[in-house]
Structures are given as structure tokens and as C-alpha cells.
Amino acid sequence: MKDVNFGLALEITGARGNTPTIAMNARDVLLTYTYFADRGPLYYRLGKRKAATIEWGKDLPLDSGVYSSCALAFPGIAVEVHQSQNLRDLYSKVGPVGGSTVDWMKSEFYDDGVKPSVAINDSQAVVEVHSSEAPLKFGLYYHVGRHDAQKVQFYKKEGTYFGSGLNPRVAMNNRGDVVAVWESKPLGFSIFYRVGRIAGETIEWLGPEPDEGYDSGAEPAVALSDDGFVIEVHRSESLGRQIFHRVGSLNGGAIEWAAPATPFDDGERPNVARVGKLAAQVHLSETTGRVYFSTSLVTDRAAWMSDRLATLGARTLPKLALPASHDAGMYRVTNAVPPPAARTQDLNLYEQLSIGIRYFDLRPRWYDNTFYIHHEVVRDAFGPPLDEVLEDVRRFMEDRRELVILKFSHYRDFTDEVYKKLVQAIQAKLGTWLYTRPDPKQRLADIPLNAYLKDHGTILVVCDELYPVDNPANGIYVFRDWELKYPPSQYDDLRVYDIFTNRASYETVRDDQRRKFEAYNGICKDGKTPCDLFLLSWTVTPPVAEPVRIRAKTANRNLGNEIAGYTIPNRFGRQINFVYLDYVQYARAADVCLYLNGETV
């Protein structure tokens, strides 16, 4: 099913404030927020979408006031509502978007209240919601109206009651469907929604006011598309201030949620918008008051290859970008006292596959007649049994038409006989999907995706070192890295440039990997042997006593923004083939690779 993956957000440089809101149309992105604190004034920024990021313009003054909310319609009309600075008066304003600014008209008073939220659609309809201005009343009210290029005209002078709570947010689509979300009374830590439809000058609510929440949390916000797809964000009720997303679909007066809420970052006061295949969220830092943002494709990441065979099917591996998982099996460390640097992932392989990862770095160890995943650097760190990892892959492949690459290397306590046992375990569990090439002389890098996925999903198993050469087996291929630690030969099935930076500084890794890609010419270290694929090792190596997660956060947060600045293909006509990550879900890896594969929004 379609979902979003916002990952770790990136700071909007210089934006410090409160209650940020985001709006999008097919061309522009609009951000409004209260400058620095709840005292005001209000500022706005315009941005342009660029691959997996947004290029933001500069801060521009919007108005005096607090608690702004904004909306954008096609072809470029912005609507904004806010609360006055010192009173409980509500104002609206309109402006056409031109270039890097909005030509805002004057503010118009429309009601009494606090913390308003606004939504518009391409038919010039406007829906606004707000809380009661009376302390401790907790009433929620709405307005319906229309806008032109000059102002908003609400049909009624006073808002209409629709619920009891705080901090309402609203979304509307071009069909006139409306979703309002809000939080319960103070310290209730429950969030509610209500679904309605525009009916003339009012909203026809499809069901009674809810008496129980759809989730725990606070500060919810919502986006709604024309097909009834709902994206909701909120913060946790705890002091940890995590922020979550969840998706669902309208079904009459209810939302059918696809899954429980998923955390994606720390922060507070999140807000969300969606246009077409692109969603974006903004939120405040939970500690500094800085504003952060991230984007997400709205897509089914578990089926991203099969859904795009019409455009990607003719491409060979050197023309494709795949999300890749470093030390993919170290999502659980089974040592009694786990070494801090041993864990590199949160998700098991089924979960990693479901969010789009397609290349997996697996490091087997033979111990006590059982294969385990292990960590090469943290020598005594045990991960889960290999059988668990293979079972996750098998379970995913049962109903998927995707290409999955499993790379085995860094064997520990192996002999030829142990390697044969490894092959038998792989064949027993995954044999149905193991790839067998029709022509043994054809290199794996020369086979188009359509051929790999001709009839069903396919698993491509590649193994490093001499074991696969000395012990050939059906469905098992020979991997070689760019350095050619073993002499190149007819047995090399896939050669990959895979050189990590091995530094603890994100900036050092960033600069080094960029230089490596710019210099990559498709030739191995010996200067003559072709190298098939380039792996961008976006991994920071911390000291052994420090958790990988800490430094991986910075790398993952910056991935989309940095890749958007690459020249691809490089001067040698080469592109990034694997984007290799720790804690893959926080980097929006599938989205970045889809953009590298030519996705447009």
C-alpha cells in the first residue's frame, strides 16, 4: 500500500519560530511561522522542489500576529489565517504567488478565536477551523467560504460548533471532502478526527462527534488528496517529543488506517501537506526552536520496482540506483552486554524490504553448528541467526515481483565445508527465487531488470572471496570489489566500487564520498578491469564505544539534500548504483534512489 517515509528532517537555515505550517501546489511550497516565539511577528518563505529536497528562499515579513496557517491553490493563490498578537481576533489574507514572493493583500478580520487552521482547493473553496476564544471552553468551530485574488469571504459571521478540544487542523480536497483533527482537553493526550463534506455554506459531518480518539498524542495535523488518501502527523504525549506519521483512506465518515503510527524524528508542532506524488512536513526542534522539513514520495515502497517496470525494465544494473543496507543483519545484537557500535539497523530484513531496500550486506559466522550474522569490526558481536534473516527475505518474496541482491562477505570461522553448508541453507530457504542466468557467459551487469523479473521476483546472491570460485553452486555468483583483492578472472560475476571512508566525521565522509563518485570511471583499481557498479558508502564509522545511531543521524538527515547537488551522471557517464546506509529508514533511501532513477513529481 502507498505510504510516506519522511525520515530525519533537515533544518531550514535561519528559520526560528513557532507553529510552522506548510502548503504546496504543483509549482511552489509555502512556509509560514511565528518568528522565534509565540509573541510574533509572522514570516513566510517560498520554496521550490528539487528531487528529495526543497530549496528555500529567504525569510519575508508576513504580518503582525501569531499562530499562522497557510494554504496554496493552483495556479498560485496563497491564503493565510492567523491570530492577533495581543487579542483573540482572527484574520485572513490572500495573495498571488509570483516568483520568490507573495503579493499579500491586507488582513481582514473574520471572527474571534485562537489557533486557526485553513484549507483551500482549486475551486476557490475555503474551510477554516479554530478553537474558542473563551478560556477553558474548549469549543471547536469552523467557517466555510470562498476566496478570490483579493480576500476571503466567509459565508457566516460566526463559526459553527463541530467538536470539543484544542489545536484543530483541517484539510480539504477538490471533491469537497474535509478532515479535521484536534487534540483532547489539556493533559488528555488523545487525538481525534472528524470527516465531512462541503454542502453549500456548511460542512455536512459524516457521523457524530467522536467520543474516543484514534490515537494517543498531541498537536495533530492532516493532509488529504483527491482520492481520499490521508496523511496524518502528530507528536507523542511523552516528554521525549517524538513525531509520528500514519496514513489511511476515507471510507464514508471514517478513516481506514493502514497501520499504527510510525515515528520518524524528534520534534513538536508538526504540519503536513501533499500535492500529487509528493508530501512534505515541517516541525519545530524539541529543544532549539529551529524549523525543520523533509519530503516524501507517496508510493508503495514494497513494490517500487514492479510498479515501474514500464520505465525501468529495460535498464541494466549500471543504469539503476538501489537503496542499500550496511551490516543489514545487525538490527539485533544478542550479546548479553551488546557493544555500542555493533548495532547498525533498527528494522529486520522484512521491514527493510518493505520500505524499499534492495541490496543487503550480510556477514555470516559459523558458531556452535549455527550460522549467525556478525559484525566484522566489533569482533564478538552476534546478530540474529541467519535462518531468521533468510526467512524474512522468503516471506517478503512470496507475493512480490522485486529484485533483491544479497551480498555475503566477511565470513568468520569458515572453511570450504562450512561455506557449502551456507549455500545449502540459502538454496533451501530461497531456492524458488534464486536467479539462474540463461547464458553463463553473460555478466550480471548486462542483464536488464525485465529479464531478472520476467516471471516473478528474483533474488541475486553474490558471494565474496574464493569460496564461490572453489565451490560453484547454482544461483550463487561471484562478487569482487574495486580493489580486486583476488585477481580478476572469468569467474567474476559482479564488480562493485565499495570503498568506505572509515572516519567518524560526517563532513569528512560527505566530502570523501563525493570525490570518489566524481572520480569513478567504471574501471577497477588495476586500471584495466571493468567495474560494474558504484556504491556510495554514506556511513560514518564511530569509535567502538559509541552507538552508530548518533552519527548516522547526521548523515541520514543530509542525504537527500546532498545528493540533489550531485552532477549525475558524472563526467565519465556513471551514476550511483547503491546508496549504502546505517539505520536505513531515517534516510529516505528509497525516495533518493527513485529520484536518481528519474522519478518526477
VENUR-V206057 format. One record per residue. N is the residue number from 0. PHI is phi in whole degrees, -180 to 180 (999 if undefined). Layout:
{{N PHI} {N PHI}}
//
This chain:
{{0 999} {1 -59} {2 -154} {3 -122} {4 -142} {5 -78} {6 61} {7 -76} {8 -87} {9 -113} {10 -67} {11 -85} {12 -53} {13 86} {14 -88} {15 -128} {16 -178} {17 -150} {18 46} {19 -72} {20 -131} {21 -129} {22 -141} {23 -140} {24 -127} {25 -68} {26 -123} {27 -122} {28 -125} {29 -120} {30 -121} {31 -127} {32 -163} {33 -81} {34 -64} {35 66} {36 -152} {37 -73} {38 -84} {39 87} {40 -80} {41 -101} {42 -130} {43 -140} {44 -139} {45 -106} {46 -136} {47 -123} {48 -75} {49 -144} {50 50} {51 -90} {52 -146} {53 -129} {54 -93} {55 -90} {56 -81} {57 -89} {58 -63} {59 -134} {60 -68} {61 -110} {62 -177} {63 -83} {64 135} {65 -142} {66 52} {67 -79} {68 -141} {69 -131} {70 -149} {71 -129} {72 -126} {73 -84} {74 -90} {75 157} {76 -115} {77 -102} {78 -124} {79 -138} {80 -130} {81 -159} {82 -101} {83 -65} {84 -66} {85 -114} {86 -123} {87 -107} {88 -101} {89 -113} {90 -130} {91 -126} {92 -153} {93 -132} {94 -163} {95 -74} {96 -89} {97 -139} {98 66} {99 -107} {100 -139} {101 -114} {102 -87} {103 -69} {104 -81} {105 -74} {106 -72} {107 -124} {108 -67} {109 -135} {110 -174} {111 -98} {112 158} {113 -139} {114 50} {115 -79} {116 -141} {117 -133} {118 -139} {119 -136} {120 -133} {121 -75} {122 -96} {123 72} {124 -74} {125 -132} {126 -126} {127 -129} {128 -131} {129 -159} {130 -95} {131 -61} {132 -81} {133 -82} {134 -58} {135 67} {136 -91} {137 61} {138 -81} {139 -114} {140 -135} {141 -132} {142 -127} {143 -121} {144 -167} {145 -137} {146 -130} {147 -125} {148 -79} {149 -112} {150 -165} {151 -97} {152 -118} {153 -83} {154 -73} {155 -119} {156 -74} {157 -117} {158 -69} {159 -105} {160 -65} {161 -141} {162 178} {163 -126} {164 163} {165 -137} {166 51} {167 -75} {168 -134} {169 -138} {170 -137} {171 -146} {172 -114} {173 -75} {174 -87} {175 89} {176 -71} {177 -131} {178 -126} {179 -112} {180 -128} {181 -161} {182 -109} {183 -70} {184 -62} {185 -48} {186 68} {187 -81} {188 52} {189 -133} {190 -122} {191 -127} {192 -140} {193 -147} {194 -108} {195 -146} {196 -146} {197 -63} {198 -134} {199 68} {200 -98} {201 -135} {202 -108} {203 -90} {204 -78} {205 -94} {206 130} {207 -76} {208 -59} {209 -68} {210 -108} {211 -146} {212 -80} {213 -90} {214 -166} {215 -94} {216 142} {217 -155} {218 54} {219 -76} {220 -145} {221 -148} {222 -129} {223 -140} {224 -102} {225 -66} {226 -88} {227 85} {228 -79} {229 -113} {230 -118} {231 -123} {232 -131} {233 -161} {234 -103} {235 -71} {236 -83} {237 -86} {238 -73} {239 -67} {240 59} {241 -73} {242 -118} {243 -125} {244 -130} {245 -153} {246 -127} {247 -166} {248 -135} {249 -67} {250 -140} {251 66} {252 -93} {253 -123} {254 -110} {255 -89} {256 -75} {257 -76} {258 -164} {259 -62} {260 -63} {261 -117} {262 -74} {263 -133} {264 -169} {265 -101} {266 158} {267 -155} {268 51} {269 -74} {270 -146} {271 -144} {272 -144} {273 -148} {274 -140} {275 60} {276 -86} {277 -116} {278 -119} {279 -144} {280 -131} {281 -130} {282 -159} {283 -93} {284 -60} {285 -74} {286 -126} {287 -110} {288 79} {289 -80} {290 -98} {291 -122} {292 -144} {293 -156} {294 -115} {295 -153} {296 -71} {297 -99} {298 -159} {299 -93} {300 -69} {301 -71} {302 -130} {303 -67} {304 -75} {305 -63} {306 -72} {307 -123} {308 -62} {309 -61} {310 -103} {311 -105} {312 -61} {313 -82} {314 -83} {315 -90} {316 -57} {317 -65} {318 -107} {319 -122} {320 -114} {321 -124} {322 -68} {323 -132} {324 -114} {325 -81} {326 46} {327 -61} {328 -88} {329 -91} {330 -88} {331 -144} {332 -109} {333 -93} {334 -62} {335 -60} {336 -122} {337 -63} {338 -63} {339 -56} {340 -85} {341 -76} {342 -86} {343 -125} {344 -139} {345 -104} {346 -97} {347 -72} {348 -68} {349 -62} {350 -68} {351 -63} {352 -61} {353 -67} {354 -97} {355 108} {356 -68} {357 -130} {358 -129} {359 -128} {360 -92} {361 -120} {362 -123} {363 -89} {364 -131} {365 -98} {366 -148} {367 54} {368 62} {369 -140} {370 -87} {371 -123} {372 -82} {373 -137} {374 -109} {375 -64} {376 -78} {377 -86} {378 -60} {379 -103} {380 -89} {381 -98} {382 -97} {383 -73} {384 -62} {385 -60} {386 -58} {387 -64} {388 -64} {389 -65} {390 -65} {391 -62} {392 -66} {393 -59} {394 -62} {395 -67} {396 -73} {397 -57} {398 -132} {399 -126} {400 -112} {401 -127} {402 -98} {403 -122} {404 -111} {405 -110} {406 -106} {407 -105} {408 -161} {409 53} {410 -64} {411 -131} {412 60} {413 -107} {414 -133} {415 -59} {416 -68} {417 -66} {418 -60} {419 -61} {420 -64} {421 -60} {422 -60} {423 -61} {424 -64} {425 -65} {426 -65} {427 -65} {428 -87} {429 -121} {430 -55} {431 -58} {432 -111} {433 -66} {434 -81} {435 -121} {436 -80} {437 -65} {438 -113} {439 -60} {440 -85} {441 -79} {442 -78} {443 -59} {444 -73} {445 -99} {446 -96} {447 -73} {448 -57} {449 -58} {450 -72} {451 -64} {452 -110} {453 -58} {454 -117} {455 -165} {456 -63} {457 -135} {458 -112} {459 -106} {460 -100} {461 -124} {462 -125} {463 -87} {464 69} {465 -90} {466 -54} {467 -70} {468 -75} {469 -78} {470 -134} {471 -62} {472 -151} {473 -63} {474 78} {475 -122} {476 -119} {477 -95} {478 -101} {479 -136} {480 -92} {481 -58} {482 -73} {483 54} {484 -63} {485 -114} {486 -56} {487 -63} {488 -155} {489 -64} {490 -84} {491 -70} {492 -100} {493 -151} {494 -114} {495 -132} {496 -75} {497 -140} {498 -123} {499 -80} {500 -81} {501 61} {502 -134} {503 -91} {504 -96} {505 -59} {506 -61} {507 -66} {508 -61} {509 -55} {510 -69} {511 -66} {512 -68} {513 -66} {514 -61} {515 -61} {516 -67} {517 -61} {518 -93} {519 -72} {520 -117} {521 81} {522 -123} {523 -71} {524 -59} {525 -72} {526 83} {527 -141} {528 -84} {529 -61} {530 -110} {531 -77} {532 -137} {533 -113} {534 -107} {535 -87} {536 -87} {537 -87} {538 -124} {539 -102} {540 -100} {541 -83} {542 -58} {543 -59} {544 -84} {545 -116} {546 -60} {547 -61} {548 -54} {549 -60} {550 -83} {551 -64} {552 -58} {553 -65} {554 -61} {555 -67} {556 -62} {557 -96} {558 -56} {559 -61} {560 -67} {561 -70} {562 -63} {563 -61} {564 -93} {565 -75} {566 -93} {567 -132} {568 -69} {569 -76} {570 -66} {571 -99} {572 78} {573 -103} {574 -125} {575 -72} {576 -106} {577 -128} {578 -106} {579 -106} {580 -141} {581 -92} {582 46} {583 -59} {584 -68} {585 -89} {586 -106} {587 55} {588 -62} {589 -63} {590 -62} {591 -58} {592 -70} {593 -63} {594 -64} {595 -62} {596 -85} {597 101} {598 -60} {599 -122} {600 -131}}
//
